[in-house]
Amino acid sequence: MYHYNDFDKAFLAERNRQFRAQVERRVAGNLTEDEFKPLRLMNGLYLQLHAYMLRVAIPYGTLSSAQMDKLALLADKWDKGYGHFTTRQNIQYNWPKLTDVPDMLDALGEVGMHAIQTSGNTIRNVTADHFAGAAADEIEDPRPLAELIRQWSTDHPEFQFMGRKFKIAVSGAAADRAVLKAHDLAVRIVKNDAGVVGYQVLVGGGLGRTPMIGKVLHDFLPRGDLLPFIEATVSVWNQIGRRDNKYKARIKITVHEHGLEDIRARVDERYAQIRPTFTGVDQALFADIQNHFAAPAFRNAPTVEFDSAYEANPLFRSWVDTNLAAHRIDGYAIVTVSLKKQGDTPGDATSEQMRTLAQIARDFGHDELRISHEQNVILPHVHKSDLPAVYAALRDVDLHAANIGLISDIIACPGMDYCALATARSIPVAQQIATRFDELKLEHDIGHLQIKISGCINACGHHHVGHIGILGLDRAGVENYQITLGGDATWDAAIGERAGPGFAYDEIVPAIERLVNGYLELRDSPAETFLAAYRRLGLAPFKAYLYPEAQDAKVRANAA
Amino acid sequence: MPRAFTPKVVTANALIEGDVIYLTANNGWTRDLPQAELLTDEAHAQLRLLEAEQQVGEIVGAYLADAVASGNGPEPTHFREDFRRTGPSNYFHGKQAVGQ
């Protein structure tokens, strides 16, 4: 884990002092809202439907137990006892008072956390594979690189007032768990034929109004060249990206309009200019950062407790089979703690749950926690012999749902229950779908199926890359939900295809139920996932289940 | 032909708490939609919005929201305003919890 040095602490304290003074000036009437708004957004403070919202960055999704405890304290002291983990590895507090926010930021500063650049047209929180440092398929832990990018991008003078926001993700594993291809820029740690580790850079991905899959801008960059290459890329876009229309301002549009070759030529030119200015300081810093991320002292112990609990307790067995992933060390497991108990709000955790997770991390998890873009919490390093105790502790606070990757493990943005931009609600749709399939006891039979729900076209809920995507819209003053099918958030990324006309609020859950029942009839075996069946069969047979009336009409027309 | 004016209320968020407030006929702010001033004349509505916007020390983001008269004062016509006057649907928080 990265620990702040004196420079980091002083920088953060100064930023927080400035913001405290800005809030005081706003309250005293010396700043108008137009003057204050960019200042508060720079510090992650939004104004939403019912209250302010403070978005706190969890850089590359990594938390220590002390940081998790502090998040719980903020929830209790200045909010309503809970926090909402987002699809970009942030946590949002939905109810702070303006005048409390400087104290909240100071409290976060005590554990090396902040809300800087969680809003505004800046480089946002750098996200990473939530299994970083633990996954069996990893080439290298991507977090030192993510931390280097965080330090480089924080308060970078060239990138504080760009045409639009800029999102970066990094991963060091074979499988993509960080939705790399939906980011403005993504770095993938790769190894070439000679066994040398380097970086593949993708550019121009993004969801929102105009979804695009990221493209490879550079196949293999040596370690020392990455930061100047990223700087060159952001710099090129910052100059030629469109500022006339905010919907065409993201780099995906710039790449689309200019073409990848043109962008590559411009980046190369800019890179040639700035490369000499990177004298190696960044690499010295990187080496120092790497030391912070030394692997914990893994232990070598028997797993008999695990084996006997697995045999004896079917609930434990179900949880193990569903929520665990392969760790790179024998005898260890990666635990994904579901924040998706059927009927609960996806991504929400109470302060009590946060404190329990912190305690579990201290007792059994080498003091590490992760937040995934799928809005769950990960204990990346748990020895298998400790799993029965971890499961029991999670059960005590209702965090033992065994549903990772299943139909109730839904990504949902806050939607119109909180967000000022939303056009419809997301949360109750997610709650109802999860509850319904739990009642039907079909979840495990259905198998791997990702539903992702956004409450507006900006697609924070990643609906384009859901196997089933749901987009909530306002159609003539009524909530209306569009369904897309066949999206994929992995390295085989795909944008889902729109199925047809939207559904009203009270029609969307029955429509999903028909669709999923249809899949169960259409699949060639229980091993064929929804996505695989969709790829084999295409949209048409699924559409028949979604729109049975249209099907009936067609049959009648043919009969006539 | 320009679209006919529909009745409005002036609404905003409170500067400190950030919660939803409505302009009253006596130039104050209420957290309770039935207490809001219903504006049925377009010119008057624009004037009231300007007057509201001048209260920068108390409010943020004033705008005119559609509303209709009812036996219990103004009622929202759009679901967004209905949620704003109620609170979120996943927790009993916000206005719906006040006084409980």
Boltz contact constraints between the chains, C-beta under 6 A:
constraints:
  - contact:
      token1: [A, 29]
      token2: [B, 57]
      max_distance: 6.0
  - contact:
      token1: [A, 32]
      token2: [B, 56]
      max_distance: 6.0
  - contact:
      token1: [A, 33]
      token2: [B, 60]
      max_distance: 6.0
  - contact:
      token1: [A, 47]
      token2: [B, 13]
      max_distance: 6.0
  - contact:
      token1: [A, 47]
      token2: [B, 18]
      max_distance: 6.0
  - contact:
      token1: [A, 47]
      token2: [B, 60]
      max_distance: 6.0
  - contact:
      token1: [A, 49]
      token2: [B, 84]
      max_distance: 6.0
  - contact:
      token1: [A, 50]
      token2: [B, 94]
      max_distance: 6.0
  - contact:
      token1: [A, 51]
      token2: [B, 18]
      max_distance: 6.0
  - contact:
      token1: [A, 51]
      token2: [B, 19]
      max_distance: 6.0
  - contact:
      token1: [A, 52]
      token2: [B, 18]
      max_distance: 6.0
  - contact:
      token1: [A, 80]
      token2: [B, 93]
      max_distance: 6.0
  - contact:
      token1: [A, 97]
      token2: [B, 16]
      max_distance: 6.0
  - contact:
      token1: [A, 97]
      token2: [B, 17]
      max_distance: 6.0
  - contact:
      token1: [A, 98]
      token2: [B, 16]
      max_distance: 6.0
  - contact:
      token1: [A, 99]
      token2: [B, 16]
      max_distance: 6.0
  - contact:
      token1: [A, 345]
      token2: [B, 90]
      max_distance: 6.0
  - contact:
      token1: [A, 416]
      token2: [B, 83]
      max_distance: 6.0
  - contact:
      token1: [A, 417]
      token2: [B, 88]
      max_distance: 6.0
  - contact:
      token1: [A, 417]
      token2: [B, 89]
      max_distance: 6.0
  - contact:
      token1: [A, 417]
      token2: [B, 90]
      max_distance: 6.0
  - contact:
      token1: [A, 427]
      token2: [B, 90]
      max_distance: 6.0
  - contact:
      token1: [A, 428]
      token2: [B, 89]
      max_distance: 6.0
  - contact:
      token1: [A, 477]
      token2: [B, 78]
      max_distance: 6.0
